[in-house]
Amino acid sequence: MPDLTLEQLKKLPLYTVERAGSKTFVSREQRASLTEVLGYEAWAWYQSFWYWIPGRLGWILRRLAYGPFLKKAGKNFHIAEFTSIQPPHMLELGEHAAISRYCIINARGGVKIGNYAGCGPMCQIISYSHRMYAEDDAKHPLDRGFESAPIVFEDDVWVGAHCTIMMGVTLHRGSIIGAGSVVTSDIPPYVIAAGAPARPIMLRKPAEEIMALIEVEKQKAMGGA
């Protein structure tokens, strides 16, 4: 296989079993429904009793308090103090997944953090946001609605401090995001990316190995493995 340059890698189509999906429209009425409002308020108050507790004791208590409400709670997941999660039933955490302090997890569109994956302090993971398109300009701001799309951290992914991960993004296995980055598109496996918007800047493995991994995932996605 010929050598693959970093510029060529940026242009590769990515295939995985778990692809972040297309955006879903959420109307003002849906967001303001009684079920949504009561669920938000109940979890916000419940979370406030636990989220401030420091140290390892806080990790353990949050694991016990939050685990039953998560979509998936892997073994020994770690949520540090002053992290806000909303709503919990749309968040999946793998084994030893880690969320550092002062993070905001907006999981309305679905967020999955895989095994041994996580993020540093003060990160924002935003799977849900306001619609701000030109075709909606004539509408009242409150009637433009919202949209959501899932975010996936595959296994062995690390996101540095103070990053923002936008809706619909997949961070593929083994990727690393440099501190302060804004991620708006998928990041290939075993690539280090940084910037705003984030772009690949370095490879963690030889390019040939990365190509082979992409091919394996492609075959899985197509049902050939």
N, C-alpha and C positions, 0 to 999 in steps of 0.2 A: 504494500500500500504506500503511495507517495506521501511525503511529508505534508502536513496540514498546517497552514499558517493561521495566526490568530485572526486575521481579517476574514479568511475563509470560514473559520469556525463560527464567527458571528452570524454568518448568513445561512448556516445549516438549518434545515427544517428539523424540528425535534418531535420525537414520538415517545410517549410513555403510556403506561396503563392508566395512570391517573392524570388526566389533563384538566386544568382549570377550565370551566365551562364559559359559555357566552353570557353576556349580561342579561339580568332579569329585571323587568320594570316593576317598581313598587309604587302604587298610587298613594296619594295623601290619605285617602280613606282607609286603605289597608294599614298604613302606619299609625293611624289614629284610632284603630279599632279598640274596643274595650279589652279584648284579650291581650293585644300588644301592650297597651298602656299599663294594665295591671301586672303583666309579666315583667315589664321593665321596672316598675316601681318596687315590686316584691324582691326582685333580684338585687336591685341597687341598695336597698336597705340591708338585705341579708349579707351582701358582699362587704358593706361598710363595717360590719362587726369583726371581720377576719382580715381584711386586706392590709391593715396597718401593723400587724404583729411582726416584730423583727426576728432576725436570726433563724437558726435551724428549727426552733420551735414553731415559728411562723410557717416554714415550709411544710412541716408535718401537719399542722392544724389545717392549713389551706388544702392540702392533699385530701384530708379526711372530709372537710366541709364542702369543697367544690366538686370532688370526684363524682358523687352520685348525680350531679346535674349536668355533667359534660356529655357530649355525644359519644365520646370515647375517652377513657382515662387509663393510660398505660401505666405499667409498674414504675414506681419511683419518679413520677413527673415532679417538676419543681417550679413553683410560682413564687417569685420574690415579693417583697412588700410593696404596697402602693401601686400595684398593677390593676388596671380596670379591664374587665371582660364583660362584653354585652353582645348578644345573649349567650349564656353558657351552653345551651343545648345545640349550638351550631359550631362548637369548638371540639376538635379531636386532638388529643395529645398522645404521642407514642411513648414507648418505654424510655425513661430518662430524658424526656423532652424538658427543656428549660426556658423559662421566661423570666428575664431579669427585672429589677425594680423600675418603677415609674413607666411601665409600658402601657399602651392602650391597644386592646384587641377588639376591633369592631368586627364581630363575627357574623353579622346579619346575613351575609352572602355565603357563609361557610368558610372556616379556616381549619386546615389540617397541618399539624406540625409532627413530623415523623420521629422515628426512633433516633435518639442521640442527636437531635436537632434542636435549635433554639435561637434566641436573640439576646443581645446585650441590653443595657439599660436605656430607657427613654426612646424605645422604638414605637412606631405606630403601624399597625397592620390593619389596613382599611379595605374591607370587602364590601362596603356599602357607602353610597355617597349621593349628593344632590345631582340631578340632571341639569346641565348647563349648556345646551346646544342651541345653535342659531335658530332652528325651526321652532323652538319653544319660546322665543323671545316675546311673542305676542301674548303668551299666557301670563296669568298672574303668577308671581314667584312661588306662591304656596301650591299652585296647581300643576307645576312642572313635574312633580313626582320625584322619585328616587330610582336608583338602579343598583344592582348588586351582582357580584360574580365571585366564585370561590377562589381562595388562595391556598396553594399547596407548598409546604416545605417538605421535600423528600428526605429520606434518612441521611444523617451525617451532614446536615446543612448548618452553617453558622452565619448569623447576621450581626454585624458589629453595632456598636452603640449609636443611638440617635438616627436610625434609618427609618425610612417610610416605604412600606411595601403596598403597592396599589392593587386594586381589585383585578382578578383574572390572571394573576401572575403565578407561574410555577417556578420554584427554585429547585433545580434538578439535583439529584444525589451528589453529595460531596462538594457542592458549590459554597463559596464564601463571599459575603458582601461586605465591602469596606465601610468603616464608620462614616456616618453622615450622608449616605447615599439615598437616592430616590429611585426605587425599582418600578418601572412601568411595563416591562416585558420579560418574557421567560429568560432564565439564565441557564446555559448548558451545564451538563454534569462536570464536576471537578474543575470548574473555572472560578477564578477570583475576579470579581467585578466590583467596580466603584464608580462614583460620580453621580451627577444629576442631569439627565437620567443615567442610570448605571449602565456601564459597558464593560465587556470582558477586557482585562488588562494583563492577565497571567494565567498559565495553566498549572494545575496541581499534579497532573499526570502527563506522560507523553501523548501527543496528539493522536497517535495511532490507537492507543488504548481508549481514549475518549470516543473516537470514531467507532470502535468495536462495541463499546457500551451503548452508544446511540443505536447501532444496528440491532443489538439484542432487544432493546426496548421497542424498536420499530416492529420486530417480529412478534413480540408479545402483544403489542397493540393490534396487530393484524391477525392474531390468533394462530401464529405459526410456531409458537413455543409453549 
